[in-house]
C-alpha cells in the first residue's frame, strides 16, 4: 500500500479543476465536487476515504461532520482527517474542528480565479501560509488579532461538543502546493497539516 503524498494530492486536485474548467464546467465547481479528485487519488494509492464523516464526541442532534476521513485498511481505524474549502479564505472554523480530532489532520484550500487575492487574504488572516518559502504559522494568544478569529470559531464549535476541549496554541504547515498562475483560469491548491503541542513533542 502506497503512502499518501499531500504534494501529489494537491497536483491531482489542481489537474482535475483545470480539466473541468477546460470542459466548460468551471461555473458549476462547488466544494462537494472536490470529492472526485480526492477520492480518486486516495483509492489509487490503495487506501480508503469517506466523505462527510461524523465528528466523534459531538452532541446528539447536532451531527457535525468532517469533510473527509482516511483509512489505511478498510476495517482499520481512521488515520487522518481533512477539511476543505473551495474559493474561500475563511479558514478559522475548519482549523478549530480539526484540532479536536486524533490522527493526522489536514486542511485543503482550492482556488479557481483570483489566486493573488486569495493568497493576500490568507497572509492577512495569519492562520495559514500560502508560501513554500515560509510554510509554518504558529497560532497563539501572543498574536491578538489572529487569536481573535480562532477564539470566535472555537466558541461556536463548543456548542456541538459533549466534552468541549480548551483552545490551545497550534501550528499549520504547508505540506502540499501546486498552482498555475499564468493560465486562464489561474488556479491554486494548497494543503496544510494542523499540529498541536502533542504532535510536536
NUNUFI-347881 format. One record per residue (C-alpha): x, y, z. Coordinates in steps of 0.001 Angstrom, whole numbers, m for minus. Example, Ala and Ser with C-alpha at 12.3 -4.5 7.8 and 13.67 -1.06 7.14 Angstrom:
REM residues 2
xx | yy | zz
12300 | m4500 | 7800 .
13670 | m1060 | 7140 .
REM end
This chain:
REM residues 201
xx | yy | zz
0 | 0 | 0 .
1466 | 3348 | m1051 .
1704 | 6253 | 1387 .
m380 | 9323 | 666 .
1596 | 12321 | m546 .
m79 | 15667 | 103 .
2053 | 17203 | m2634 .
745 | 14665 | m5147 .
m2813 | 15150 | m3907 .
m2522 | 18911 | m4453 .
m1343 | 18256 | m8004 .
m4169 | 15790 | m8649 .
m6854 | 18206 | m7412 .
m5387 | 21075 | m9449 .
m5264 | 18945 | m12615 .
m8889 | 17917 | m12116 .
m10040 | 21523 | m11600 .
m8280 | 22596 | m14777 .
m9834 | 19700 | m16689 .
m13313 | 20697 | m15511 .
m12631 | 24315 | m16446 .
m11430 | 23378 | m19945 .
m14602 | 21323 | m20386 .
m16666 | 24432 | m19680 .
m17733 | 23383 | m16195 .
m15873 | 25954 | m14101 .
m19085 | 27714 | m13063 .
m20557 | 24577 | m11503 .
m17488 | 23714 | m9405 .
m18531 | 23582 | m5751 .
m16764 | 22327 | m2639 .
m18501 | 18928 | m2687 .
m17136 | 18167 | m6154 .
m13602 | 18056 | m4709 .
m14591 | 14556 | m3575 .
m13916 | 13277 | m7108 .
m10178 | 14027 | m7293 .
m9569 | 13413 | m3573 .
m11266 | 10007 | m3567 .
m9675 | 9102 | m6895 .
m6191 | 9869 | m5635 .
m6657 | 8045 | m2312 .
m8163 | 4945 | m3964 .
m5319 | 4913 | m6473 .
m2878 | 4636 | m3566 .
m4689 | 1609 | m2148 .
m6289 | 3437 | 768 .
m9830 | 4354 | 1754 .
m11698 | 7627 | 2123 .
m15172 | 8523 | 3335 .
m16754 | 11964 | 2849 .
m18914 | 13633 | 5486 .
m17637 | 11581 | 8413 .
m19487 | 12303 | 11711 .
m17276 | 14042 | 14241 .
m16563 | 11905 | 17335 .
m17752 | 13325 | 20656 .
m20461 | 15669 | 19358 .
m23846 | 16190 | 20956 .
m26820 | 14154 | 19799 .
m28889 | 16113 | 17340 .
m26028 | 18283 | 16111 .
m24184 | 15689 | 13974 .
m21482 | 17974 | 12571 .
m19236 | 16272 | 10048 .
m15661 | 16426 | 8865 .
m15281 | 16638 | 5096 .
m13091 | 13514 | 4734 .
m11737 | 10664 | 6848 .
m8942 | 8351 | 5647 .
m8210 | 4690 | 6427 .
m5192 | 2591 | 5509 .
m7261 | m594 | 5886 .
m10961 | m981 | 5186 .
m11702 | m2258 | 8710 .
m8961 | m281 | 10425 .
m9020 | 2937 | 12450 .
m9198 | 6405 | 10925 .
m5625 | 7613 | 10415 .
m6276 | 11122 | 9093 .
m8952 | 13763 | 8615 .
m9279 | 16576 | 6098 .
m11342 | 19729 | 5859 .
m11629 | 21523 | 2510 .
m12507 | 24920 | 1112 .
m13133 | 25983 | m2486 .
m12793 | 29660 | m3382 .
m12840 | 30839 | 227 .
m10118 | 32160 | 2529 .
m12255 | 31903 | 5704 .
m10485 | 29026 | 7403 .
m10717 | 29511 | 11192 .
m13738 | 27230 | 11663 .
m12156 | 24404 | 9672 .
m8936 | 24553 | 11676 .
m10779 | 24544 | 15013 .
m12807 | 21467 | 14035 .
m9627 | 19607 | 13131 .
m7911 | 20430 | 16430 .
m10234 | 18213 | 18436 .
m9517 | 15092 | 16384 .
m6897 | 12374 | 16817 .
m4680 | 11264 | 13960 .
m3142 | 13410 | 11266 .
m5154 | 16484 | 10332 .
m5099 | 18322 | 7021 .
m6759 | 21369 | 5552 .
m7046 | 21721 | 1756 .
m7860 | 25017 | 64 .
m8577 | 25137 | m3675 .
m8913 | 28390 | m5586 .
m10072 | 28983 | m9175 .
m9590 | 32587 | m10373 .
m8371 | 35454 | m8172 .
m5489 | 33405 | m6746 .
m3468 | 36503 | m5909 .
m6317 | 37992 | m3888 .
m6889 | 34723 | m2019 .
m3199 | 34479 | m1084 .
m3221 | 38052 | 194 .
m6264 | 37376 | 2374 .
m4616 | 34250 | 3807 .
m1484 | 36215 | 4697 .
m3539 | 38950 | 6340 .
m5518 | 36423 | 8402 .
m2271 | 34820 | 9610 .
m3640 | 31295 | 10152 .
m2027 | 29618 | 7147 .
821 | 30495 | 4791 .
437 | 30053 | 1015 .
4228 | 30299 | 558 .
6625 | 27361 | 248 .
9427 | 29721 | 1351 .
7692 | 30397 | 4677 .
5425 | 27373 | 5250 .
4754 | 27395 | 9019 .
2418 | 29533 | 11112 .
2263 | 29444 | 14927 .
m1132 | 30489 | 16261 .
m1221 | 31511 | 19928 .
m2603 | 34134 | 22299 .
526 | 36193 | 21688 .
m892 | 37224 | 18302 .
m4037 | 39014 | 19424 .
m5621 | 39688 | 16021 .
m5157 | 36135 | 14713 .
m6197 | 34533 | 18006 .
m9427 | 36539 | 17945 .
m10593 | 34780 | 14755 .
m9776 | 31374 | 16212 .
m11414 | 32072 | 19571 .
m14690 | 33129 | 17946 .
m14754 | 29957 | 15833 .
m13927 | 27837 | 18887 .
m16732 | 29341 | 20978 .
m19208 | 28451 | 18254 .
m17793 | 24926 | 17850 .
m18011 | 24234 | 21619 .
m21817 | 24237 | 21344 .
m21659 | 20989 | 19342 .
m19340 | 19086 | 21698 .
m20318 | 16830 | 24595 .
m16997 | 17494 | 26332 .
m15552 | 20756 | 24986 .
m11783 | 20903 | 24835 .
m9884 | 24092 | 25704 .
m8374 | 26102 | 22905 .
m4586 | 25874 | 22895 .
m1820 | 27089 | 20634 .
m1303 | 25216 | 17378 .
701 | 25254 | 14176 .
m129 | 24988 | 10483 .
2468 | 23773 | 7999 .
2183 | 23847 | 4222 .
2749 | 20253 | 3046 .
1301 | 20310 | m477 .
1161 | 23127 | m3010 .
554 | 23498 | m6744 .
m554 | 26428 | m8864 .
m813 | 27575 | m12460 .
m856 | 31383 | m12150 .
m402 | 32134 | m15856 .
m3286 | 30048 | m17211 .
m6885 | 31037 | m17738 .
m8306 | 30480 | m15240 .
m5481 | 30821 | m12749 .
m5747 | 28137 | m10093 .
m4121 | 27005 | m6854 .
m4363 | 24095 | m4430 .
m2685 | 24219 | m1020 .
m2713 | 21639 | 1785 .
m1647 | 22331 | 5361 .
m1079 | 19910 | 8210 .
m2527 | 21099 | 11524 .
m499 | 20271 | 14636 .
m793 | 20984 | 18342 .
1749 | 20721 | 21135 .
1321 | 16944 | 21450 .
2297 | 16465 | 17796 .
5493 | 18432 | 18264 .
6791 | 16617 | 21362 .
REM end
